[in-house]
Amino acid sequence: MELQFSDCSGAHIVDTNGDHVAYRGLAHDVPIWIGEDSFTVDCFSIPLNGYDMVLVVAWLRTLGPILWDFDDLTMMFSQSGR
């Protein structure tokens, strides 16, 4: 699948080093799968070496309550009653 990005000139993030990184574009309603479950997300294209995708707080908030286990590096949430 080829993503279609719209212009988002001037938009940027501040990375963990404090550098401003410009967005290259925005794609809406991109389907992703985590295990057997599918979701749709809005994706900003930014140059991040070593990462395919970073899911941020805006998406995590759509999941509702989340149970995190940082010892096992897992998270649990409910979707559609499961």
Secondary structure, 3 states (H helix, E strand, C coil): CCCCCECCCCCEEECCCCCEEECCEEEEEEEEEECCEEEEEEEEECCCCCCCCCCCHHHHHHHCCCEEECCCCEEECCCCCC
